[in-house]
């Protein structure tokens, strides 16, 4: 079995690699790169400044990974340092360094062009395969005391040491790392957190510009939740800062200096509403509980009373859910819920803190799952009723209740249980239609929105996450199957030719 699991994991990794490669090629080769600026407000504001606009375009394409971009500012800073008289003279059009710049980058195969002010710039498109290799190569990042490179702070101390957080947690702290708190404790589950090893899937653009993809997905939303905190400087005040997330910040403003004694002042804030993935997961979990709690017993009851009233009523519901578009019956259910019970028609009306906000979206999400479980439970149970072991149980004198409870249910539930991991995985992916109708800020809208807004990094990251979750859920379903029924083997039998 261990060998089988290892082979499945290797095949899973290969499948993810193939999927990401295909999506990467489509996104970065078939979609015109100019499209990424359609929803960029900064780009539109630069229309009256051609040189600034060109520089912005090149910098953006470089950040996203389309090309390598060099200009006189980069070149001169590398020669003479930042903000020196030599640097200011170097960047001027017609300087001797500009001619050296042109010769250097033309010899390296770069395309050299000129701004309207006469200064040269150079760029070279990066092959898709090298971009893909860079994406995978930067996925796992390890923090260490030499991670921060800040020329404005040459005396930055580099060391690891033990201490506490301003909220009283125990921490392994670092100076010179990207994150100040490498390992720390707080009141959030799972109570012990780390920043030594992080996953990097790129930065979002143009929406959520400059934020890491995983920060967008996992950061809390809504209004900030504040509490009284004593900062490192001794100042006390109301704050929602999550100190364990504080990263190095080169330039500190006055507010930062009032709160922090070092440069670790770029922090995330605790907010009242769960993250996008958190909202979708909560909705999905409760919808699954409702679906299994209702679908399985009703489906079993339909099988026990085949062709009777309860079976016919159940089939009416199943046919209705299958025949009617989900958009239509969710709107019908929402109308009934708001009219008869006064429940909010939109999630943000009362917010995530009010349980009434969750009722309609959760039940709407559960409706199709209930019908599916009813149908398959009925079908599996009816199939088992004609089995030899059922006939043998009847001949022994067992009544129908005992036969269903002790025999049919155990066998009929096996293929149903195999789908549980896939159901849990779908919670993270989110429900596009349900979340759109109820204006829920979950994961369901993320991928369609990213595609419409040409947020290529987000599309790639979500594809990677969804592919990985889906493949792992299939493997877990197979393991549950053999755990419930030891007669099933996923490996070839010994002696098979």
C-alpha positions as CSV (number, residue, x, y, z in Angstrom):
1,X,0.0,0.0,0.0
2,X,2.9,2.4,0.8
3,X,4.2,1.8,-2.7
4,X,0.8,2.5,-4.2
5,X,0.4,5.8,-2.3
6,X,3.9,6.9,-3.3
7,X,3.2,6.2,-7.0
8,X,-0.1,8.0,-6.8
9,X,1.6,11.0,-5.2
10,X,4.3,11.1,-7.9
11,X,1.6,10.9,-10.6
12,X,-0.3,13.6,-8.8
13,X,2.7,15.9,-8.9
14,X,3.2,15.1,-12.6
15,X,-0.4,15.9,-13.3
16,X,-0.2,19.3,-11.5
17,X,3.0,20.1,-13.4
18,X,1.2,19.4,-16.7
19,X,-1.8,21.4,-15.8
20,X,0.2,24.4,-14.6
21,X,2.4,24.3,-17.7
22,X,-0.6,24.3,-20.0
23,X,-2.2,27.2,-18.1
24,X,1.0,29.1,-17.9
25,X,1.5,28.8,-21.7
26,X,-2.1,29.9,-22.4
27,X,-2.0,32.9,-20.0
28,X,1.5,34.2,-20.9
29,X,1.6,33.4,-24.6
30,X,-2.0,33.5,-26.0
31,X,-3.4,36.4,-24.0
32,X,-2.0,39.8,-25.2
33,X,0.1,41.3,-22.5
34,X,-1.4,44.8,-23.0
35,X,-4.7,43.5,-21.6
36,X,-3.4,43.5,-18.1
37,X,-3.6,47.3,-18.0
38,X,-7.3,47.5,-18.8
39,X,-8.2,47.7,-15.1
40,X,-5.2,49.6,-13.9
41,X,-6.1,53.1,-12.7
42,X,-2.4,54.1,-12.4
43,X,-1.8,53.3,-16.1
44,X,-4.7,55.5,-17.2
45,X,-3.5,58.4,-15.1
46,X,-0.1,58.3,-16.9
47,X,-1.6,59.0,-20.3
48,X,-0.3,62.6,-20.3
49,X,3.3,61.5,-19.3
50,X,4.6,59.3,-22.1
51,X,8.0,58.5,-20.6
52,X,6.5,57.7,-17.2
53,X,3.9,55.6,-18.9
54,X,6.5,53.6,-20.9
55,X,8.6,53.1,-17.8
56,X,5.5,52.0,-15.8
57,X,4.6,49.5,-18.5
58,X,8.1,48.0,-18.6
59,X,8.4,47.8,-14.8
60,X,5.0,46.1,-14.6
61,X,5.9,43.5,-17.3
62,X,9.1,42.8,-15.5
63,X,7.4,42.3,-12.2
64,X,4.9,39.9,-13.7
65,X,7.7,38.0,-15.5
66,X,7.2,38.8,-19.2
67,X,10.7,40.4,-19.7
68,X,13.8,41.7,-18.1
69,X,13.9,45.5,-18.1
70,X,16.9,47.8,-17.7
71,X,17.1,51.6,-17.8
72,X,19.7,54.3,-17.0
73,X,18.4,54.7,-13.4
74,X,19.2,51.0,-12.6
75,X,22.5,51.2,-14.5
76,X,23.7,54.4,-12.9
77,X,22.7,53.4,-9.4
78,X,24.7,50.2,-9.8
79,X,27.7,52.3,-10.8
80,X,27.6,55.2,-8.3
81,X,25.0,54.3,-5.7
82,X,21.7,56.0,-4.8
83,X,21.2,59.8,-4.8
84,X,24.8,60.8,-5.6
85,X,25.9,63.6,-7.8
86,X,27.5,61.1,-10.2
87,X,24.2,59.2,-10.4
88,X,22.3,62.3,-11.3
89,X,24.7,63.2,-14.0
90,X,24.8,59.7,-15.3
91,X,21.1,59.4,-16.0
92,X,21.0,62.5,-18.2
93,X,20.5,61.8,-21.9
94,X,23.7,62.0,-23.9
95,X,26.0,61.1,-21.0
96,X,29.0,58.9,-21.7
97,X,27.4,56.2,-19.5
98,X,24.3,56.1,-21.8
99,X,26.5,55.1,-24.7
100,X,28.1,52.4,-22.6
101,X,24.6,51.2,-21.6
102,X,23.5,50.9,-25.2
103,X,26.6,48.9,-26.2
104,X,26.4,46.7,-23.2
105,X,22.8,45.6,-23.6
106,X,22.9,45.3,-27.4
107,X,25.8,42.9,-27.0
108,X,23.6,40.9,-24.6
109,X,20.8,40.6,-27.1
110,X,18.5,43.1,-25.5
111,X,16.3,45.4,-27.6
112,X,17.3,49.0,-27.0
113,X,14.9,51.9,-27.4
114,X,14.8,55.5,-26.3
115,X,12.4,57.6,-24.1
116,X,11.2,60.9,-25.5
117,X,13.7,62.7,-23.4
118,X,16.5,60.8,-25.2
119,X,17.5,58.4,-22.4
120,X,17.9,54.7,-23.5
121,X,16.2,51.7,-22.0
122,X,16.6,48.0,-22.8
123,X,14.5,44.9,-22.5
124,X,14.5,41.2,-23.5
125,X,11.5,38.9,-23.5
126,X,11.9,35.9,-21.2
127,X,11.1,32.4,-22.6
128,X,7.9,30.9,-21.2
129,X,9.8,27.8,-20.0
130,X,12.3,30.0,-18.0
131,X,9.4,31.9,-16.5
132,X,7.7,28.7,-15.5
133,X,10.9,27.4,-13.9
134,X,11.3,30.6,-12.0
135,X,7.7,30.4,-10.8
136,X,8.2,26.9,-9.4
137,X,11.7,27.8,-8.1
138,X,10.4,30.6,-6.0
139,X,7.4,28.8,-4.7
140,X,9.0,27.6,-1.4
141,X,10.8,30.4,0.4
142,X,12.9,30.0,3.5
143,X,13.5,33.0,5.7
144,X,16.9,33.7,7.3
145,X,18.8,36.5,8.9
146,X,20.5,37.5,5.6
147,X,17.2,37.7,3.6
148,X,16.8,41.5,3.9
149,X,19.0,43.6,1.7
150,X,18.6,47.3,2.5
151,X,21.3,49.7,1.4
152,X,19.8,52.4,3.5
153,X,20.3,50.4,6.7
154,X,23.9,49.0,6.4
155,X,24.2,48.4,10.2
156,X,21.2,46.1,10.3
157,X,21.9,43.4,13.0
158,X,21.5,39.9,11.8
159,X,20.7,37.3,14.4
160,X,18.0,34.9,15.9
161,X,16.9,35.3,19.5
162,X,14.1,34.4,21.9
163,X,11.6,36.9,23.2
164,X,7.9,37.7,23.4
165,X,5.3,39.4,21.2
166,X,3.5,42.6,22.3
167,X,0.4,40.5,23.0
168,X,2.3,38.2,25.4
169,X,3.1,35.3,23.1
170,X,6.4,33.4,23.2
171,X,8.5,33.9,20.0
172,X,11.7,33.0,18.2
173,X,12.6,36.5,16.8
174,X,14.9,37.5,14.0
175,X,16.8,40.6,12.9
176,X,17.6,40.5,9.2
177,X,14.9,38.1,8.2
178,X,11.9,39.2,6.2
179,X,9.6,38.4,9.1
180,X,10.5,39.4,12.7
181,X,8.7,36.5,14.4
182,X,9.9,33.2,13.0
183,X,8.0,31.1,15.4
184,X,5.4,32.5,17.8
185,X,2.3,31.7,19.8
186,X,-1.0,33.6,20.1
187,X,-4.7,32.9,20.6
188,X,-5.5,32.0,17.0
189,X,-5.8,28.3,16.0
190,X,-3.6,26.4,15.8
191,X,-1.9,28.6,18.4
192,X,1.7,28.0,17.2
193,X,2.6,29.7,14.0
194,X,5.8,30.0,11.9
195,X,7.2,32.2,9.1
196,X,10.4,30.3,8.5
197,X,9.0,28.3,5.5
198,X,6.4,30.1,3.4
199,X,4.7,29.4,0.0
200,X,4.9,32.2,-2.6
201,X,2.6,32.1,-5.6
202,X,3.3,35.5,-6.9
203,X,1.8,39.0,-6.4
204,X,-1.7,40.1,-7.4
205,X,-2.1,42.6,-10.3
206,X,-4.0,44.8,-11.2
207,X,-6.5,44.0,-8.4
208,X,-5.1,43.9,-4.9
209,X,-2.0,45.4,-6.4
210,X,1.2,44.6,-4.6
211,X,-0.3,42.0,-2.3
212,X,0.9,38.5,-2.2
213,X,-1.6,36.0,-3.7
214,X,-1.9,34.0,-0.4
215,X,-2.4,37.2,1.6
216,X,-5.3,38.1,-0.6
217,X,-6.9,34.7,-0.2
218,X,-6.3,34.1,3.5
219,X,-6.4,37.6,4.9
220,X,-9.5,38.5,7.0
221,X,-11.9,41.1,5.6
222,X,-14.2,43.8,6.8
223,X,-13.9,46.1,9.8
224,X,-10.8,46.0,11.9
225,X,-11.1,44.3,15.3
226,X,-9.1,46.4,17.8
227,X,-8.0,45.8,21.4
228,X,-5.7,47.5,23.8
229,X,-2.0,46.9,23.0
230,X,1.3,48.1,24.5
231,X,3.7,48.6,21.6
232,X,7.5,48.0,21.6
233,X,8.1,51.7,22.3
234,X,5.9,51.6,25.4
235,X,3.0,53.5,23.8
236,X,-0.4,52.0,24.6
237,X,-3.4,52.2,22.3
238,X,-6.2,50.5,20.4
239,X,-4.9,48.4,17.5
240,X,-5.8,45.5,15.3
241,X,-2.2,44.7,14.3
242,X,-1.3,41.0,14.1
243,X,2.3,41.3,15.3
244,X,3.2,37.8,14.1
245,X,2.8,38.9,10.5
246,X,5.1,42.0,10.7
247,X,7.7,42.2,7.9
248,X,10.7,44.4,7.2
249,X,9.9,47.9,6.0
250,X,12.7,50.1,4.6
251,X,11.1,53.5,5.2
252,X,9.3,54.2,8.4
253,X,6.7,57.0,8.7
254,X,6.0,58.9,11.9
255,X,3.2,56.5,13.0
256,X,5.6,53.5,12.6
257,X,8.2,55.2,14.7
258,X,5.7,55.8,17.5
259,X,4.9,52.0,17.6
260,X,8.0,50.1,16.6
261,X,11.6,50.2,17.7
262,X,12.9,48.6,14.5
263,X,12.0,48.3,10.8
264,X,9.5,45.5,11.2
265,X,6.5,47.6,10.8
266,X,4.7,46.2,7.7
267,X,2.0,44.2,9.4
268,X,-1.4,42.6,8.6
269,X,-4.6,43.6,10.6
270,X,-7.2,41.4,12.2
271,X,-10.6,42.0,10.8
272,X,-14.1,40.9,11.7
273,X,-15.0,38.9,8.6
274,X,-13.3,35.6,7.8
275,X,-11.0,35.4,4.8
276,X,-12.4,34.5,1.3
277,X,-11.3,30.9,1.7
278,X,-12.6,30.9,5.3
279,X,-16.1,32.1,4.3
280,X,-16.3,29.5,1.5
281,X,-15.0,26.8,3.8
282,X,-17.5,27.6,6.6
283,X,-20.4,27.7,4.1
284,X,-19.2,24.4,2.5
285,X,-18.8,22.5,5.7
286,X,-22.2,23.4,7.0
287,X,-23.8,22.6,3.7
288,X,-22.1,19.2,3.6
289,X,-23.4,18.4,7.1
290,X,-26.9,19.4,6.1
291,X,-26.7,17.4,2.9
292,X,-25.5,14.2,4.5
293,X,-27.8,14.6,7.5
294,X,-30.8,14.8,5.2
295,X,-29.8,13.1,1.9
296,X,-28.6,9.8,3.3
297,X,-31.6,8.9,5.6
298,X,-34.1,10.2,3.1
299,X,-32.5,8.2,0.3
300,X,-32.5,5.1,2.5
301,X,-36.1,5.6,3.4
302,X,-36.9,5.9,-0.3
303,X,-35.3,2.6,-0.9
304,X,-37.1,0.9,1.9
305,X,-40.4,2.2,0.6
306,X,-39.7,1.8,-3.1
307,X,-42.6,3.0,-5.3
308,X,-44.5,4.3,-2.2
309,X,-45.4,7.9,-1.3
310,X,-42.1,8.9,0.3
311,X,-40.2,7.5,-2.7
312,X,-42.4,9.3,-5.2
313,X,-42.1,12.6,-3.3
314,X,-38.3,12.2,-3.1
315,X,-38.1,11.5,-6.8
316,X,-40.2,14.7,-7.5
317,X,-37.6,16.7,-5.5
318,X,-34.7,15.1,-7.3
319,X,-36.2,15.6,-10.7
320,X,-37.0,19.3,-9.8
321,X,-33.4,20.0,-8.8
322,X,-32.0,18.2,-11.9
323,X,-34.4,19.8,-14.4
324,X,-34.5,23.4,-13.1
325,X,-31.4,25.6,-13.5
326,X,-29.7,26.2,-10.2
327,X,-29.9,29.9,-10.7
328,X,-33.7,29.7,-10.8
329,X,-34.3,27.5,-7.7
330,X,-31.8,29.5,-5.6
331,X,-33.7,32.7,-6.5
332,X,-37.0,30.9,-5.6
333,X,-35.6,29.7,-2.3
334,X,-34.2,33.2,-1.5
335,X,-37.6,34.8,-2.2
336,X,-39.3,32.3,0.2
337,X,-36.7,32.8,2.9
338,X,-36.8,36.6,2.8
339,X,-40.6,36.7,2.5
340,X,-41.7,34.1,5.0
341,X,-38.9,34.2,7.6
342,X,-37.4,37.7,7.1
343,X,-33.9,36.5,6.4
344,X,-31.5,38.8,4.7
345,X,-31.3,38.5,0.9
346,X,-27.6,39.5,0.8
347,X,-24.8,38.3,3.0
348,X,-23.3,41.8,3.7
349,X,-26.6,43.1,5.1
350,X,-26.0,41.7,8.6
351,X,-22.4,40.6,8.1
352,X,-20.6,37.4,8.9
353,X,-21.1,37.9,12.7
354,X,-24.9,37.3,12.4
355,X,-25.9,33.7,12.0
356,X,-28.9,34.8,9.9
357,X,-26.6,35.8,7.1
358,X,-25.4,32.3,6.7
359,X,-28.8,30.4,6.7
360,X,-30.0,31.1,3.1
361,X,-26.6,30.7,1.4
362,X,-25.8,27.5,3.3
363,X,-29.1,25.8,2.6
364,X,-29.1,27.0,-1.0
365,X,-25.7,25.4,-1.4
366,X,-26.9,22.2,0.2
367,X,-30.0,21.7,-2.0
368,X,-28.3,20.1,-5.0
369,X,-26.1,18.0,-2.8
370,X,-29.1,16.7,-0.9
371,X,-30.8,15.5,-4.1
372,X,-27.6,13.9,-5.3
373,X,-27.1,12.0,-2.1
374,X,-30.8,10.9,-2.0
375,X,-30.5,9.6,-5.6
376,X,-27.3,7.6,-5.1
377,X,-28.2,6.3,-1.7
378,X,-31.5,5.0,-3.0
379,X,-29.8,3.5,-6.1
380,X,-27.1,1.7,-4.1
381,X,-29.6,0.5,-1.5
382,X,-32.0,-0.8,-4.1
383,X,-29.1,-2.6,-5.8
384,X,-28.1,-4.2,-2.5
385,X,-31.6,-5.4,-1.9
386,X,-31.4,-7.9,-4.7
387,X,-28.1,-9.3,-3.5
388,X,-27.7,-12.9,-2.4
389,X,-26.6,-12.0,1.2
390,X,-29.9,-10.1,1.6
391,X,-31.9,-13.1,0.5
392,X,-29.9,-15.2,2.9
393,X,-30.6,-12.7,5.8
394,X,-34.4,-12.9,5.0
395,X,-34.3,-16.7,5.1
396,X,-32.7,-16.4,8.6
397,X,-35.8,-14.5,9.7
398,X,-34.3,-11.0,10.0
399,X,-36.9,-8.3,9.5
400,X,-36.5,-5.4,7.0
401,X,-35.2,-2.9,9.6
402,X,-32.4,-5.3,10.8
403,X,-31.5,-6.1,7.2
404,X,-31.2,-2.4,6.2
405,X,-29.4,-1.4,9.4
406,X,-26.9,-4.2,9.7
407,X,-26.3,-5.2,6.1
408,X,-27.6,-3.0,3.3
409,X,-26.5,0.4,4.9
410,X,-23.0,-0.8,5.5
411,X,-22.5,-1.7,1.9
412,X,-24.4,1.1,0.3
413,X,-22.6,3.8,2.3
414,X,-19.1,2.7,0.9
415,X,-19.3,4.5,-2.5
416,X,-21.0,7.5,-0.8
417,X,-18.2,7.9,1.7
418,X,-15.6,7.9,-1.1
419,X,-16.9,11.2,-2.2
420,X,-16.5,13.0,1.2
421,X,-13.0,14.3,0.5
422,X,-14.1,15.7,-2.8
423,X,-17.0,17.4,-1.1
424,X,-14.6,18.9,1.5
425,X,-12.3,20.1,-1.3
426,X,-15.1,21.8,-3.1
427,X,-15.7,23.9,0.0
428,X,-12.3,25.6,-0.5
429,X,-13.0,26.2,-4.2
430,X,-16.3,28.0,-3.4
431,X,-19.7,28.1,-5.1
432,X,-19.7,30.5,-7.9
433,X,-23.5,30.9,-8.4
434,X,-24.6,30.8,-4.7
435,X,-21.9,33.3,-3.6
436,X,-22.8,35.6,-6.5
437,X,-26.5,35.6,-5.8
438,X,-26.1,36.3,-2.1
439,X,-23.1,38.7,-2.6
440,X,-20.8,36.5,-0.4
441,X,-17.2,37.5,-0.4
442,X,-15.8,34.0,-0.8
443,X,-13.6,32.0,-3.1
444,X,-16.3,31.3,-5.7
445,X,-15.8,34.7,-7.4
446,X,-12.1,34.7,-7.3
447,X,-11.2,32.7,-10.5
448,X,-13.9,34.3,-12.8
449,X,-13.0,37.8,-11.5
450,X,-9.2,37.1,-12.0
451,X,-9.9,36.0,-15.6
452,X,-12.0,39.0,-16.4
453,X,-9.5,41.4,-14.9
454,X,-6.5,39.7,-16.5
455,X,-4.9,39.0,-13.1
456,X,-2.6,36.4,-14.6
457,X,-0.8,35.7,-11.3
458,X,-4.1,35.1,-9.5
459,X,-5.3,32.8,-12.3
460,X,-2.2,30.7,-12.1
461,X,-2.1,30.5,-8.3
462,X,-5.8,29.5,-8.1
463,X,-5.3,26.9,-10.8
464,X,-2.4,25.4,-8.9
465,X,-4.4,25.4,-5.6
466,X,-7.6,23.9,-7.2
467,X,-5.7,21.2,-9.1
468,X,-3.7,20.2,-6.1
469,X,-6.8,20.0,-3.9
470,X,-8.8,18.1,-6.4
471,X,-6.1,15.5,-7.0
472,X,-5.4,15.0,-3.3
473,X,-9.2,14.6,-2.6
474,X,-9.4,11.7,-5.2
475,X,-6.5,9.9,-3.4
476,X,-8.1,10.4,0.0
477,X,-11.4,9.1,-1.4
478,X,-9.7,5.9,-2.5
479,X,-8.0,5.4,0.9
480,X,-11.4,5.8,2.6
481,X,-12.8,3.2,0.3
482,X,-10.3,0.6,1.2
483,X,-10.5,1.5,4.9
484,X,-14.3,0.9,4.9
485,X,-14.1,-2.2,2.8
486,X,-10.9,-4.3,3.3
487,X,-12.0,-6.6,0.5
488,X,-11.1,-3.8,-2.0
489,X,-7.5,-3.6,-3.1
490,X,-6.1,-0.8,-5.1
491,X,-2.9,-2.7,-5.9
492,X,-2.5,-5.7,-8.2
493,X,-2.9,-9.0,-6.5
494,X,0.2,-11.2,-6.1
495,X,0.6,-13.7,-8.8
496,X,-1.5,-11.8,-11.4
497,X,-0.3,-12.3,-14.9
